Amino acid sequence: MKKITLLLLMLLSGTGVFAQGMFALFNRSEDFFKLLEEGKFTDAQNYFDPTLKDKVKIEELQKLWSDLRTNLGEFELADPVKSKTEGEYFTVTVEAKFARATQAFLLAYNKEEKMVGFFLQPKSNAAVYLNPAYANPALYTEKNISVNTPGHELAAVLTVPAEGTNFPMVVLVHGSGPSDMDETMGPNKPFKDLAAGLAAKGIASIRYVKRTMVYAGEFSGVFTVKEETIDDAAAALKIALQTPGVDKKQVYILGHSLGGMLAPRIAALVPETKGIILAAAPARKMVDILIEQNQYLYDHSKDTTAQTKAQLDFALKALEQGRINQLGQLKADSVILGLPASYWVDLNQYNQVEAAQKLNKRILVIQGEQDFQVGVKDYEIWKAALDKKKNATLKLYPDLNHLLSSQVEKGDLRQYDSPSSVSETFINDIVAWIKGG
């Protein structure tokens, strides 16, 4: 039963860990493939550690690249998609896109940022990301940047419209758990879709790797959502306000799930923020959300055995431990449901609905009826609290799931294994709302 319980918390235990210097390694990996495409094989080989130079000669590198282009077509781009530590080495997975296919590579680096391994990855049977039709690269440009706070550097991408100036800007803030800058879930990349869709219609964005993925080792002791989400979102907003070409009076937060829950709190810290977009944002306490998720997944599974029901009852009882709002006799680092007591106390003392009511900023609340993670009940709470406020707009979509894509049913976790793009209708509505303000 544990495999289908604690859905949001489960995401915090991911094994992908980014090295602190991964921003540089991403750029280095992209540059390596550019050299191959330019035919500068000697320069490319100089990226290798001496041990790898002895194994992969220049002629072999040239033949490999020639064979790839013959079999897969013209090279288009190299996209570093993830990284992790492997003992004393750092690995970067790069998806090299050619005209007829994509080939994944695994690049291994030592601490001196020299390549000690260069491997072609076998083809996977898993579904792959589908570029949405509205993502027209001719309409926008992307630039690698970083979001920095003391002791932390997070790789980020600035996406801007190809033409014009004085454009609005949106900072994308993740949901729960470790996440890359695209908020990748299986073959789905909601933040990548949003960035492309918004930029194609004249709105810039910043998206960044979440700190819990880059610095996972820091999240084994005392921490709260401040360290998990808020500090980095505030830093990204400050970058947005300083980006040339941005209308500094039109900078917004788009918070997804937990990011939406925290958006009112983040906006209060950065007064220049024009407004917040709450996408599938919980209005209730996190424990209530988790209980509802587990009950739904149990009902949806149609497993009525006594053993499964007992496991559900155990999970629901365990979740009640997360309701604490004071430490009392507990130590701040006491672990409750995989998180420190400090985390639960901080989150339970925060009322996102009241925080939104106090905001003198534009607010857009959006929710999908096919979302089994954050339900319509939360939308109704937001609506009751904000519907009469002139600065608030709310919309319920009958077809959207938690990843903001159109679906014919709620489904379960298996739905995330199939590629589906963020709804273009949803993106158009965001664009209209921003430009209407």
Secondary structure, DSSP 4 states (H G I P E B T S, - for coil): -GGGSSHHHHGGG------TTHHHHHHHHHHHHHHHHTT-HHHHHTTB-HHHHHHS-HHHHHHHHHHHHHHH-SEEEEEEEEEEEETTEEEEEEEEEESS-EEEEEEEE-TTS-EEEEEEPPPP-S------TT--GGGEEEEEEEEEETTEEEEEEEEEESS-SSEEEEEEE--SS---TT--BTTB-HHHHHHHHHHTTT-EEEEE--HHHHTGGGGGSS--HIIIIIHHHHHHHHHHHHSTTEEEEEEEEEEETHHHHHHHHHHHH-TT--EEEEES---S-HHHHHHHHHHHHHHHHT---HHHHHHHHHHHHHHGGGG--S-TTS-TT-EETTEEHHHHHHHHT--HHHHHHH--SEEEEEEETT-SSS-HHHHHHHHHHHTT-TTEEEEEESSB-TTSBB-SS---GGGGGS--PBPHHHHHHHHHHHHT-
